[in-house]
Amino acid sequence: MIETLAQFNPKQITQKLAQEALPPVLLIFGDEPQQKIELIDTIRRAAVSQGFSERQQLTVDSDFSWHQLTDATQTMSLFADKQYIELALPSGKPGTQGAKVLSELASKGLQDLVLLIHGNQVGKDVKNAKWFKQLSQIAWFCPIYELKGTQLNAWITDTAKQLGLQIDSDVIALIAEMSEGNLLATRQELEKLALIYPNQRLDLQQVQDAIVDQSRFNVFQFIDEVINGNIQKAVKILQRLESEGLEPNIILWSLINENRKLLACYSQLKQNGRINFPALRIWQTKQGMYQNALRRLDEQDLENMQYQLMQADSLLKSEVPQKPYVLLSHLAMLFVPLPVTQLSLY
């Protein structure tokens, strides 16, 4: 654990930049592009306002040499005595030579220099690396995660306000639902609404007429909704996955895997009075979902689910049903459970 790491979210960084000078180093890592774009733009504006008028951009790729960063930090412009350097590190891992260069920069201290390093989400292995720990002593670290629920609603509200739009809670909920998982699309939809209805208060019908459903989901989100018993949301995700051409067997395998986990949880709970979640590779953030599922589902539900899933697996391996995603929707309902045992799943 990095005790000295100054960690902030994008909104906190923005607030700090309005009141404080830029730190020598900023570490921005995450897989959500829209927030990253907005935050880097904010940092660039702050750099200009604080006298860092020139910007150098470097990308660690197959053509990159770490001497480029060393040279950049040592070369002063004829027109500026402050340097602002952006280093794109997509993997979050600089390699042996890069780690050495970054460690040396941290140990020397950075004078009249701001270094922004950004890339995809990093794990504990990167955060525990020597170079990261050394830079963290003088850095602001901002991990960027996908926005959901109230955080997504707050982002939509703030962005709409910046664009001169006035929107109520029902409009916010609609925009969030239609573009969930794709914040770039959310931003585009809000910008489009600002062009169509400049400086207006929007009602639900106006937004429904103008917006396009651009939500983007994956199998993991589908499984989360299934385990949580949110069947309406799960079916919506299934529809999206079908439109993207995802192979039905991938989804079926995920449902089978979750049924096995639930059966193992139930067995442990019945025998030991508790569940060894780590042994089942169910991490802490997901444990509450499985506990709630076991309150809904009894042994008979789980065994019936297992039988239906095995039947579906056999069917999909031998032939392709006319409507495989209807079959998957019915199978997902077994996790609620809804009384679908009398329906024909095939």
C-alpha positions, 0 to 999 in steps of 0.5 A: 500500500502506498501511504504517501500517494496523493490520490484524487478523482477528476473533479477534485483535481479540477477544483485543486487546479483552480486554487493551487499551483500544478504539482511537478508530476501528475499521474492520470491512469484509467480506461474511460476516455472522455473523463481523461480527455476532459481532465487533460484539457483542464490541466493544459489550460492550468499549465498555460495560465501558470506560465507553461506556455509550451507543450511537448507530447511524447508517446511510449511506442515501438519508435520511442526512446527514453532518451527523448524524455531525458532530452526534453527535460533538459532542453529549455526553449528560447521562448519559455523557461517553464516546461510542460511535458505530456508522456503517454504511457498506454500500458502503464509499464515503462520497462526497465530503462523507462523505470530507471529514467523516471526514478532518476527524474523523481530523485533529482526533483523537477524544477520549472517542469510539469510532467503529466504521465497518462495511460490505461488503468494500472494495477497494484503491480504498477503502483508498487513499482519503485518508479511509481512510488518515487514519483508519487512523493511529488505527484497527484495521482488520478485513477479514472473509472467508469461512471455509474449511478449518481456519479454518472448523473452528476457528470451529466448535470455538470456537463449540461450546465457547461453547455447552457442546458437545463435538464430535470431528473427524468431527462438526466435518467433518460440520457444516462440510460441511453448512453450508459457505458459510453461517456464519449457518446453521452458528451456528443448527445449533450452537445447535439442537444445544446445545438438544437435547443440552445440555452433552453430547459429541456423536457423529456419528449424533446430529448427522446426525439433527439437522442440516439441509444448509444449505450455500450455493454459487455458480458460482465455487466450483463452477468452483474445485472443477472446476479442482482436480479435486475432482469429488465436491465439484463435483457436490455444489455442482451439486446445490445450484445445481440446487435453487436453480433456477440456469439451466444455461446459466450453468454451461455458459458457465463450463465453456466459459470455463475450457476456453478458459483451459486451452487458452490456458495449454497453448498458451503453455506449449508455445510459450514454456515459461511462462504469462502468467497476467495476460494471461489474467486468472488472478490469483495466488491461482488460478494454482496451480490451473491449473498442477495442472490442466495436470499432469492434462490433456493436449492430447487431454483439452482438445480432447475437452473442447472438443468435448463442451462445444460439443456441449452448448452446441449442444444447450442452445441448441436444446432443453432436455435432460430432465436438464441437470444430469446433463449438466453433471456429466458435463462437469465430470468431463472436467476430472479427467479421468475416462474418461467419453468413452464415456458418453452425455452427452445 
